[in-house]
Amino acid sequence: MVDNEKDLADATHINDIDATSSDAILLATAADTTTYSPWSLPMFRLYGVLSIAYLCGCLNGFDGSLMGAINAMTPYQNYYGVSVFLSVFLIGVVNM
């Protein structure tokens, strides 16, 4: 194993890379060395998109818990004529 590592240390194959590999290495290097300002316009666009996704996730959880609580209320069941079993089913549908 040690002999193999010594052979790899002497390898000069890095100079024989094809163009696509070279482009990938340049892209990886550029992505690694680029510094981004958290106050730039593209970052604010990213923050906007992520905040919409976050709010959708929060509202989905709120919706499920609210409808679950409403479906379990006896006055709601009496007014709309739903049974306890239908309420349990609706809770599962809302939370999906």
Secondary structure, DSSP 8 states (H G I E B T S, - for coil): -HHHHHHHHT--GGGG--HHHHHHHHHHHHHHH----TTSHHHHHHHHHHHHHHHHHHHHHHHHHHHHHHHT-HHHHHHHT--HHHHHHHHHHHT-
